[in-house]
Amino acid sequence: MSIIKSELKPSSNVLNSYFPARTNVKEGDFDWHVAKAVVVRNLYRKDLNSKLKKISVDSSLKESAVLDAFMSHCREAFLGKIDDEVLWDYVKEMYFDDGAIYKISPETLLFKLAPLTASSSQHNLANMFSSMMHGYGLKKITDTVSNFLETHIVSSLRSDAILEAFAAGTRLLSKGINEDPYLPFLSECFNSDLNFLASRPKYFLEQLENLLRLYGYLYTAQLALNIRNLEQEPSSKPLYFIMENEAASRERPELVRNGHQSVQRFLAYIFPYLSMSESLQDTDKESNQHRVPLWKLVRKLSPEDTDKLKEYAEAFAKNRHDGDDFEFPYDLTNDAPRYWLECLLNESVKQFDKKKSRAAANDKFVKTTESELCSEFVKARGQVGKVLVMNQDYISLITNLAIGSSEKLRFHELLESFKLRGIYFDRQSQKSLVQFYERVGNVERMSDSGDALYVRKTI
């Protein structure tokens, strides 16, 4: 069975897959609290009880109403074990009145999902991370509670009246379709890093947003750098960062040649390529067939797809042409389906050329991508222009993630682990990293040789 739709007709450019930016974005669409909650839902395979979701209040009050319901349930369970109303008042003040409840356990973040409906645009950012996770969930849940009060609260939280478990593979993306990961190498790292953080719940809660912002940029950059390559599975492309206290200069060419400026050149291809790929694929919700990335779509093409793609390419090019002087610029005698896919991708980009009526739409998409997913790491540095900068909090985080379950790593092994995630440092930044680790005190020199330099985790 062909993956290509049986009937292909030009229509509006639509994107519901693989990326959160849109041509029209409202304030609040990029909600990192919702993204964190969805990641926790996927990891723990738990969701709010369906009855709680049905509480009838205005959406702006829904989270508060569900929290009140949980607090009532928690109070009842608490007083059933410890008949002390005064102590409960203390618990309420300590954990519920000032938002401290969200710092007890990752599962408390699920209350952030209460206001969402199936059509909520906040799903878009969360879907990107769900796509990267590709159904990944924890095999073992680690508990870390500070005292017996928190033990009671977490016990109430995990009761069936508040949270309900779901089976692996039964929660889809918000549009009802699952996706094969676009960047498998990055998905593997992301899931490994989530697993490491989840084994330390307090650290997980502290660092989850940083992790998502980091991977939000890495995914964006690596997608841009890989999207035009249909020959092979995507791989980690060099992307050079500096530390925030470093100076950028023209004597450091990698910062420009393989930094954010190289990413910028390809951001404009993301919307055309992904929307075209989506328009071609016949994805059946009933059988939960996965949507596939372009580099996989190419491999699934067969000779029987040629006529459909050829006809669609001609219709699409004519539909997107401004004026009455249309001439089809491609070789109609070519019967290779790959050729016609490339023609379609070329036309998908051409429709957004400057001076064309659709140019502004892709410009908005790129601007949204830059402001929402890139600005955390992209900084202007004088004549060098925009470079990638990572502050000490992110350096500490990626160091702990890269070392993972190991006690320590050789410095050069640590750098290789960074590269797996798409994070590169030139020689000058490597020296700055060593100096940073020495200040923090998590470095060991086994000899005077730099080859025997080990870095430990900071947690």
C-alpha positions as CSV (number, residue, x, y, z in Angstrom):
1,M,0.0,0.0,0.0
2,S,1.3,3.4,-1.0
3,I,2.0,6.0,1.7
4,I,1.0,8.7,-0.8
5,K,-2.6,9.8,-0.7
6,S,-4.8,8.5,-3.5
7,E,-6.0,12.0,-4.3
8,L,-3.7,15.0,-4.2
9,K,-5.1,18.5,-4.7
10,P,-3.4,21.9,-4.0
11,S,-4.8,23.5,-0.8
12,S,-3.6,25.8,2.0
13,N,-0.3,25.1,3.6
14,V,-1.1,23.2,6.8
15,L,1.4,22.1,9.5
16,N,0.3,19.8,12.3
17,S,3.4,17.7,12.6
18,Y,7.0,17.7,13.9
19,F,7.3,21.4,14.7
20,P,5.4,23.9,17.0
21,A,5.7,27.2,15.2
22,R,2.8,28.3,13.0
23,T,2.3,31.2,10.6
24,N,-0.2,32.7,13.1
25,V,0.7,32.5,16.8
26,K,-1.3,33.8,19.7
27,E,0.2,35.0,23.0
28,G,0.5,32.0,25.3
29,D,0.8,29.4,22.6
30,F,4.3,28.5,23.6
31,D,3.5,27.5,27.2
32,W,6.5,25.7,28.8
33,H,4.4,24.7,31.8
34,V,2.1,22.7,29.6
35,A,5.0,21.2,27.7
36,K,6.5,20.1,31.0
37,A,3.2,18.6,32.1
38,V,2.8,16.6,28.9
39,V,6.4,15.3,29.2
40,V,5.6,14.1,32.7
41,R,2.3,12.6,31.5
42,N,4.2,10.6,28.8
43,L,7.0,9.6,31.2
44,Y,4.9,8.5,34.1
45,R,2.0,7.3,31.8
46,K,-0.5,9.0,34.1
47,D,-3.1,11.6,33.4
48,L,-5.7,13.5,35.4
49,N,-8.8,11.5,36.3
50,S,-11.4,11.9,33.7
51,K,-14.0,13.1,36.2
52,L,-11.7,16.0,37.3
53,K,-11.3,17.0,33.6
54,K,-15.1,17.4,33.5
55,I,-15.4,19.9,36.3
56,S,-17.5,22.6,34.8
57,V,-15.8,26.0,35.3
58,D,-14.3,28.6,33.0
59,S,-11.0,27.4,31.5
60,S,-9.1,30.2,33.4
61,L,-10.3,28.7,36.7
62,K,-10.0,25.0,35.8
63,E,-6.5,24.4,37.2
64,S,-7.5,26.0,40.5
65,A,-10.7,24.0,40.6
66,V,-8.9,20.7,40.1
67,L,-6.3,21.6,42.7
68,D,-9.1,22.4,45.2
69,A,-10.6,19.0,44.4
70,F,-7.3,17.4,45.1
71,M,-6.8,19.3,48.3
72,S,-10.2,18.2,49.5
73,H,-9.3,14.6,48.7
74,C,-5.9,15.0,50.4
75,R,-7.5,16.5,53.5
76,E,-10.0,13.6,53.8
77,A,-7.3,11.0,53.4
78,F,-5.0,12.9,55.9
79,L,-7.6,13.3,58.6
80,G,-8.5,9.6,58.2
81,K,-5.0,8.7,59.3
82,I,-4.0,11.6,61.6
83,D,-7.0,13.1,63.3
84,D,-5.5,16.6,63.8
85,E,-7.3,19.5,62.1
86,V,-4.6,21.9,63.2
87,L,-1.9,19.9,61.6
88,W,-3.9,19.8,58.4
89,D,-4.2,23.6,58.4
90,Y,-0.4,23.7,58.6
91,V,-0.2,21.3,55.6
92,K,-2.6,23.4,53.6
93,E,-0.7,26.6,54.3
94,M,2.7,25.1,53.7
95,Y,1.9,23.3,50.4
96,F,-1.3,24.5,48.9
97,D,-1.5,28.2,49.6
98,D,1.7,29.3,47.9
99,G,2.2,26.8,45.1
100,A,4.7,24.6,46.9
101,I,2.6,21.6,45.9
102,Y,4.3,21.7,42.5
103,K,7.7,21.1,44.1
104,I,6.8,17.8,45.8
105,S,6.6,15.4,42.9
106,P,6.8,15.6,39.1
107,E,3.2,14.2,38.8
108,T,1.8,17.4,40.4
109,L,2.7,19.2,37.1
110,L,-0.3,17.3,35.6
111,F,-2.6,19.8,37.1
112,K,-1.3,22.2,34.5
113,L,-3.2,20.2,31.9
114,A,-6.6,20.8,33.4
115,P,-7.5,23.8,31.3
116,L,-6.5,22.2,28.0
117,T,-9.0,21.0,25.4
118,A,-8.2,18.8,22.4
119,S,-8.0,21.9,20.2
120,S,-5.8,24.0,22.5
121,S,-2.9,25.5,20.6
122,Q,-0.6,25.0,23.6
123,H,-0.5,21.4,22.4
124,N,1.8,22.4,19.6
125,L,4.9,22.9,21.7
126,A,4.2,19.8,23.8
127,N,3.7,17.7,20.7
128,M,7.2,18.4,19.6
129,F,8.6,16.7,22.7
130,S,6.0,13.9,22.5
131,S,7.2,13.3,19.0
132,M,10.8,13.1,20.2
133,M,9.8,10.7,23.0
134,H,8.0,8.4,20.6
135,G,6.1,6.6,23.3
136,Y,9.0,6.5,25.8
137,G,8.0,5.9,29.4
138,L,9.7,5.1,32.7
139,K,10.2,1.5,33.6
140,K,10.7,2.4,37.3
141,I,9.5,5.4,39.2
142,T,11.9,6.9,41.8
143,D,10.4,8.5,44.9
144,T,12.0,11.3,46.7
145,V,10.0,12.9,49.5
146,S,11.4,15.1,52.2
147,N,9.1,14.2,55.1
148,F,6.1,12.2,56.2
149,L,3.7,15.0,55.2
150,E,4.9,14.8,51.6
151,T,4.5,11.1,51.7
152,H,0.8,11.4,52.6
153,I,0.3,14.1,49.9
154,V,2.0,12.0,47.2
155,S,0.0,8.9,48.2
156,S,-3.2,10.9,47.8
157,L,-2.0,12.3,44.5
158,R,-1.5,8.8,43.1
159,S,-4.9,7.6,44.1
160,D,-7.3,6.6,41.3
161,A,-9.6,9.5,42.3
162,I,-6.9,12.0,41.2
163,L,-4.6,10.3,38.6
164,E,-5.3,7.4,36.3
165,A,-2.7,5.3,34.6
166,F,-2.8,4.6,30.9
167,A,-1.2,1.8,28.8
168,A,1.9,2.4,26.7
169,G,1.0,3.6,23.2
170,T,-2.6,4.7,24.0
171,R,-1.9,8.5,24.2
172,L,-1.4,10.0,20.8
173,L,-0.3,13.5,19.8
174,S,-3.1,16.0,20.1
175,K,-4.2,15.6,16.4
176,G,-4.6,11.8,16.9
177,I,-1.6,10.7,14.9
178,N,1.7,9.3,16.0
179,E,5.0,10.2,14.4
180,D,8.2,8.4,13.7
181,P,11.0,10.7,15.1
182,Y,12.4,13.1,12.6
183,L,15.8,13.1,14.4
184,P,16.3,9.6,15.9
185,F,19.8,10.5,17.2
186,L,18.4,13.4,19.2
187,S,15.3,11.4,20.4
188,E,17.6,8.8,21.8
189,C,19.6,11.4,23.8
190,F,16.4,13.2,24.9
191,N,14.9,10.0,26.3
192,S,18.1,9.0,28.0
193,D,18.4,12.4,29.6
194,L,14.8,12.3,30.8
195,N,15.4,8.9,32.3
196,F,18.5,10.2,34.1
197,L,16.7,13.3,35.5
198,A,13.6,11.3,36.5
199,S,15.8,9.1,38.7
200,R,16.4,12.3,40.7
201,P,12.9,13.8,41.1
202,K,13.9,17.0,42.9
203,Y,16.6,17.7,40.3
204,F,14.1,16.8,37.6
205,L,11.6,19.4,38.8
206,E,14.4,22.0,39.1
207,Q,15.8,21.4,35.6
208,L,12.9,20.1,33.4
209,E,12.2,23.5,31.9
210,N,15.9,24.1,31.2
211,L,16.1,20.7,29.6
212,L,13.1,21.4,27.3
213,R,14.3,24.8,26.3
214,L,17.7,23.3,25.5
215,Y,16.2,20.5,23.4
216,G,13.8,22.9,21.9
217,Y,16.7,24.8,20.4
218,L,18.8,21.7,19.6
219,Y,15.8,20.1,17.8
220,T,15.1,23.3,15.8
221,A,18.7,23.7,14.8
222,Q,19.4,20.1,13.9
223,L,16.1,19.9,12.0
224,A,17.1,23.0,10.0
225,L,20.6,21.6,9.3
226,N,19.2,18.2,8.2
227,I,16.0,18.9,6.5
228,R,17.2,19.2,2.9
229,N,19.2,16.0,3.1
230,L,17.0,13.2,1.8
231,E,19.8,10.8,1.1
232,Q,20.3,9.4,4.6
233,E,19.0,9.4,8.2
234,P,19.7,12.7,10.0
235,S,22.9,12.9,12.1
236,S,24.4,15.4,14.6
237,K,25.7,18.4,12.7
238,P,28.3,20.7,14.2
239,L,26.8,23.5,16.2
240,Y,29.3,25.6,18.2
241,F,28.5,27.3,21.5
242,I,30.5,29.5,23.7
243,M,30.3,30.2,27.4
244,E,28.6,33.4,28.5
245,N,31.9,34.9,29.8
246,E,33.8,34.3,26.6
247,A,34.5,36.8,23.8
248,A,33.5,36.0,20.3
249,S,35.9,37.1,17.5
250,R,36.5,36.6,13.8
251,E,39.5,34.5,14.8
252,R,37.0,31.8,15.8
253,P,35.5,30.9,12.4
254,E,33.5,27.9,13.7
255,L,31.2,30.2,15.7
256,V,30.0,31.7,12.4
257,R,30.5,28.8,9.9
258,N,28.9,26.2,12.2
259,G,26.9,28.4,14.6
260,H,23.4,29.8,14.6
261,Q,24.1,31.8,11.4
262,S,24.3,28.6,9.5
263,V,21.0,27.5,11.1
264,Q,19.3,30.7,10.1
265,R,20.0,30.0,6.4
266,F,17.8,26.9,6.6
267,L,15.0,27.9,8.9
268,A,13.0,29.1,5.9
269,Y,12.9,25.5,4.6
270,I,11.2,24.0,7.7
271,F,7.6,25.1,7.0
272,P,7.5,24.5,3.3
273,Y,9.1,21.0,3.6
274,L,7.1,19.8,6.5
275,S,3.7,21.1,5.2
276,M,4.4,19.5,1.8
277,S,5.4,16.2,3.4
278,E,2.2,16.3,5.5
279,S,0.0,17.0,2.5
280,L,1.4,13.9,0.7
281,Q,0.9,11.3,3.4
282,D,-2.1,9.1,3.8
283,T,-2.2,8.6,7.6
284,D,-5.0,6.5,9.0
285,K,-6.1,7.4,12.5
286,E,-8.1,4.1,12.9
287,S,-5.0,1.9,12.4
288,N,-2.8,4.6,14.1
289,Q,-0.3,4.5,11.2
290,H,2.7,6.7,11.9
291,R,3.4,9.8,10.0
292,V,7.0,9.6,8.7
293,P,9.7,12.2,8.2
294,L,10.7,13.2,4.6
295,W,13.9,11.1,4.7
296,K,11.8,8.0,5.4
297,L,9.1,9.0,2.9
298,V,11.6,9.0,0.1
299,R,12.5,5.4,0.9
300,K,8.8,4.4,0.8
301,L,8.1,5.8,-2.7
302,S,7.4,3.3,-5.5
303,P,7.0,3.6,-9.3
304,E,3.2,3.5,-8.8
305,D,3.5,6.9,-7.1
306,T,5.0,8.6,-10.1
307,D,1.8,9.7,-11.9
308,K,0.2,11.0,-8.7
309,L,3.2,13.0,-7.8
310,K,3.7,14.3,-11.3
311,E,0.1,15.5,-11.6
312,Y,0.2,17.0,-8.2
313,A,3.5,18.9,-9.0
314,E,2.0,20.4,-12.1
315,A,-1.3,21.4,-10.3
316,F,0.6,22.7,-7.3
317,A,3.0,24.8,-9.4
318,K,0.1,26.3,-11.4
319,N,-1.9,27.0,-8.2
320,R,1.0,28.8,-6.6
321,H,2.0,30.8,-9.7
322,D,1.2,34.5,-9.6
323,G,0.1,35.7,-13.1
324,D,-1.1,34.3,-16.4
325,D,2.2,33.3,-17.9
326,F,2.5,29.9,-16.3
327,E,5.0,27.4,-17.8
328,F,5.7,24.1,-16.1
329,P,9.6,24.0,-15.7
330,Y,10.1,20.3,-15.1
331,D,10.7,17.2,-17.3
332,L,7.5,15.4,-17.8
333,T,9.3,12.4,-19.4
334,N,11.0,11.7,-16.0
335,D,9.3,8.7,-14.4
336,A,11.3,8.6,-11.1
337,P,9.0,9.3,-8.1
338,R,12.0,10.7,-6.2
339,Y,12.4,13.4,-9.0
340,W,8.8,14.5,-8.6
341,L,9.0,14.7,-4.8
342,E,12.0,17.0,-5.2
343,C,10.1,19.1,-7.7
344,L,7.3,19.4,-5.2
345,L,9.7,20.4,-2.4
346,N,11.2,23.0,-4.7
347,E,7.8,24.4,-5.5
348,S,6.9,24.4,-1.8
349,V,9.8,26.7,-1.2
350,K,9.3,28.9,-4.3
351,Q,5.8,29.8,-3.2
352,F,7.3,31.9,-0.4
353,D,9.8,33.8,-2.6
354,K,10.1,37.5,-1.9
355,K,7.5,39.6,-3.7
356,K,5.1,36.6,-3.8
357,S,1.8,36.8,-2.0
358,R,2.6,34.1,0.5
359,A,6.1,35.4,1.4
360,A,4.8,37.0,4.7
361,A,3.5,33.7,6.0
362,N,6.8,32.0,6.0
363,D,8.5,35.1,7.4
364,K,6.1,35.0,10.3
365,F,6.9,31.3,10.8
366,V,10.7,32.0,10.9
367,K,10.2,35.0,13.2
368,T,8.2,32.9,15.6
369,T,10.8,30.1,15.5
370,E,13.6,32.6,16.3
371,S,11.8,34.3,19.1
372,E,10.2,31.3,20.9
373,L,12.8,28.6,20.3
374,C,16.1,30.2,19.6
375,S,16.4,33.4,21.7
376,E,17.4,31.7,24.9
377,F,20.8,30.8,23.3
378,V,21.3,33.2,20.4
379,K,23.1,36.4,21.4
380,A,24.5,39.2,19.3
381,R,28.2,39.7,19.8
382,G,29.4,42.8,18.0
383,Q,30.9,42.5,14.5
384,V,30.8,38.7,14.7
385,G,27.0,38.8,14.7
386,K,24.7,36.2,16.3
387,V,26.5,33.4,18.1
388,L,25.3,30.6,20.4
389,V,25.9,31.2,24.1
390,M,25.3,28.8,27.0
391,N,25.2,30.1,30.6
392,Q,26.7,28.2,33.6
393,D,23.3,26.7,34.6
394,Y,23.0,25.0,31.2
395,I,26.7,24.0,31.3
396,S,26.2,22.3,34.6
397,L,23.0,20.6,33.3
398,I,24.5,19.2,30.1
399,T,27.6,18.1,32.1
400,N,25.4,16.0,34.4
401,L,23.4,14.7,31.6
402,A,26.4,13.7,29.5
403,I,28.1,11.9,32.4
404,G,24.7,10.3,33.3
405,S,24.9,7.1,35.4
406,S,28.7,7.1,35.2
407,E,30.7,8.5,38.2
408,K,32.9,10.6,35.9
409,L,34.1,10.9,32.3
410,R,37.4,11.8,30.7
411,F,37.2,15.3,29.4
412,H,37.4,14.2,25.8
413,E,34.7,11.6,26.4
414,L,32.5,14.3,27.8
415,L,33.0,16.4,24.7
416,E,32.0,13.5,22.5
417,S,28.9,13.0,24.6
418,F,28.0,16.7,24.1
419,K,28.4,16.2,20.3
420,L,25.9,13.3,20.3
421,R,23.4,16.0,21.4
422,G,24.5,18.5,18.8
423,I,26.6,20.6,21.2
424,Y,30.1,21.5,20.1
425,F,32.9,23.6,21.6
426,D,36.0,24.9,19.9
427,R,39.4,24.7,21.6
428,Q,39.1,28.1,23.2
429,S,35.7,27.2,24.7
430,Q,37.1,23.8,25.8
431,K,39.7,25.7,27.9
432,S,37.0,27.9,29.4
433,L,35.0,24.7,30.3
434,V,38.0,23.2,32.1
435,Q,38.5,26.5,34.0
436,F,34.8,26.5,34.9
437,Y,35.0,22.9,36.2
438,E,38.0,23.7,38.3
439,R,36.2,26.6,39.9
440,V,33.2,24.4,40.6
441,G,35.5,21.7,42.0
442,N,34.2,18.7,39.9
443,V,37.4,18.0,38.0
444,E,40.2,15.4,38.7
445,R,43.6,15.5,37.3
446,M,45.1,12.0,37.5
447,S,48.4,13.4,36.2
448,D,49.9,16.6,34.9
449,S,48.8,15.5,31.4
450,G,45.6,16.9,30.1
451,D,44.7,13.5,28.7
452,A,44.1,12.3,32.3
453,L,41.5,15.0,33.1
454,Y,38.2,13.6,34.5
455,V,35.0,15.5,35.1
456,R,32.4,14.5,37.8
457,K,28.8,15.3,38.1
458,T,27.7,18.2,40.2
459,I,24.9,16.3,41.9
